[in-house]
């Protein structure tokens, strides 16, 4: 089932990856891939299905929200470059006045006759230097935002791949229906021929029973193939976030089954390095680890900041203060702090971040190697499958010609029923072989598209 679900990644993506020349199936083989759904409803193409999923998918919605959050976090981190300005104001009413000890009278007296206190202050603080902490904090935020952007792209790519897998699963299942229906029709024709010969005394009752059993055994295969088409359509509606009874059906043309010519391996490797979202995210993860490492090291260095304030202070026994009961004050200054010893905690954090950075770099290099393997494996599979398609392209026609010839010979009593059934089986096997070759080619193409980093911009 897993192999079937990985079926047929979209060929429409290949316009970004492969050359534009195509090899089309011949007309007889193309009939195997004709649509079988005749129900009324909305017909959608593969491109429309992908576009619909990219618009409505919950995975894309979530990834897009994470990108928006990362963008806002980046904006927050950039704020460290600018001074902070705050305004504070207060009013205080003394219900019970504070008292102090008067040593001359040896008793408690009111500290001040003030009942009302008014204050207001405008205060500014600007970090001037932190050993690179501000700069690296901003860089960390930028890398996180960029990583979220590529995570969104990777999510879109995965959703597009999943949608097109179900689309081509429908195409593949439809082809199997055609194969089994053809097999059943020919078997029924042979049954009718056998019954006619039996009435003429040219065949035995055992021949009729044998052929009837053969027909009966094919019927479940047709029903199974038809069910697979319905199941694939159901899963397509599910990923499109549609009701299972909603009449949406896939439509396709022969162009959707065309196989493009591929670029050489080195070109494909280069495309993967430039476009594969997973690889870009891994590289950004290494850059983020480096920024964290630099942030940790900055805790070894002193901090220098400037500050200033301008404020109002007023006090009265009752009412608002007049010019004799308030004053304005202002201050400016520099603040310096130098870490001396924090119990080796800073050094330990620096070592931890350095090891995370080294691990992230190793992970990136390992992923590059694995992606090269993925690209080459998919490329080899695609080239092999295309050769099988070419070698089996005429098999169906030859099998059909052989069956026609043997059917005529059977009618003339020149061959046995067993030989005719062998010819029918050969035609069915030829159809299955050709469909399997096309299937394998598109599986390999889907893997190659994904390995080099397909684009989704054309669908949005």
C-alpha angles and dihedrals in degrees: 000000000000090000092051092048089055089058127136114347111208119287089203088075089058092076086077093048112030139044118273100243115105138195111218128207116250118255098259095049091042089062088068088066099046119126116268100185109104097167123123116252143087116324116209130185125227091257092051091049092052092046090050092051094047088054100044106026116122090214091058091045091053094046091048091052090051089052091051090049091050090050090054092047088053090052089050092051092049088059090078088078092066132066121259116234121192134180120207129182133174143176124201128191117194110222092173114019119230116252135208134194115265104209093196093058093027093227142097116271132178111278093214136357090225116126101171127046124185125189135172127172138179109205131185131190126183125184107222103180135359104168092270097312095123093047094047092045089057091047090050091053092048092051092048091052092048091047091052089052092056091043087058090050091049090051091051090049091051092048092048090049092049093050094049091047089062091043092056091041086062090050092048093047090048090054090052089052090055091049094050094042090052089049090050095047093052092046090052091049089052090049090053090049090050093049090050091050090048090056088050091050092246096113133038129241087249090061090054093048092047092052092044090055089049091054092046091053092054096052095073089052090056092048091049092051092049090050090052090056091052092046092050090050090049092053090048090055089048096055089045087056092241131140112269090238095049108120099237116141134179122245127191143172135216088262089067088061096050117120116220126214113257133231121245121275097258091053090050091050090052092049091052091051091051102038112025104111092202091057093046091050089050091052090049089050088058090048090049090051089051091051090051089050091053090046091054091049091052089068087074091065131077125257125229125190138166126223139184139173140186118196150171126224127184137167134186140168090224134357129003121328118260126208091284094055105050139052140188121232135188135187138179130183152138127257123205129185128179124191109227108169130352100170094273090293093126093049090049092051091049091053091048093051091046091054091048088052093050090048092050091051091050090048091053093051091047091051091051089055093047092049090053088054091049092050094049094044092052092044092052092048092049094049091048093048092049089054090051090052090053092047093049097038093101098033094091093052092048091047090051091050090048091051092049090051094048092045088057091047090048091053089052091050094246098123136032130252089251092058091050092049089051089056090049090050090048091056091049092047090049091053091048091047092053094046089048091052091052090046093052091048093054093045088054091045091052091051091049093048091052094043093057094044113259123218127236101188093103090063098052 
